[in-house]
């Protein structure tokens, strides 16, 4: 257990940040899951920019790595192109 006043404060701050990051990460994962489950091309195209924006925000905040964000966006865009062509 932390003994110094500043260390105790740091533990509190880290817990608060962890909860916030978990919330944003889980919300984005749910949005990605819902987007992948969607089969309607028009709705997929409408929701895709919002999900990509969420992914970019996670990468900007450092919750996920920038390469992971790029891979996620690439896979979603690839699926959008395949469903639009079909």
N, C-alpha and C positions, 0 to 999 in steps of 0.2 A: 504494500500500500504506500502511496505517496505521502511524504512527510512535509515537504515544502509547500508553502502557500501557492506559489506559481505553478508547481507541478500538479497540485490538485485542480487548479483552474484549467490547466492544459488537458487533464483527463476529462473534465466536464465538456470542454470545447470539442475535443475529439469525439466524444459520444454524440454530441449534437450534430456534428458534421457527418458522422457515420450514418445516423438515422436519416438525415436529409439526403445523402447520396444513395442510400438504399431505396428511399422512396422514389427518387427520380429514375434510378436504374430499373426498378420493378415496373414503374409506369410505362417506361419506354419499351421494355420487353413485352408487356401486355399489348401495347399498341402494335408492335411488330407481329406478334402472334395473331392478333385480330386482322391485320392487313393481309397476312399470308393465307388466312382461312377464307378471305373474301374471294369470290369467284367472278363477281360482276366487274367488267373491265372499266366501266365509267366510274364506279365508286372507288375502285382501286386507284385510278388516276387522280381522283380528287383527294384521297387520303394520303397518297404517297408524299407530297411536299411537306405535310405536317409531321409525318413520321421521320422524314429525313432531317427536318429542323430539330426534332427532339434528339436524334442521334448526334447531330453536330454540337448541340448544347452539352451533351454528356462528354464528348471529346474535349470541348473547350474547358469544361470544369475539371477535367482530369479524372473523371469517373471511369471512363474506358479509354484505351489507347487509340491514338488517331488512326493507326492502321486497321484496327478492329472496326472503327467507325466507317472507314473507307470500304472495307470488305462487306459490311452489312448493307451499306447504301448500294454497292455494286450488285449484290445479289437481288435486292429488291427491284432495282431498275431493270436488271436482266429479266426477272419474272414479268415485269410490266411490259417489256418489249415482246416477250414470247406470247403473252396473253393477247396483246393488241394485234399481233400478226395472225393469230389463229382465228 
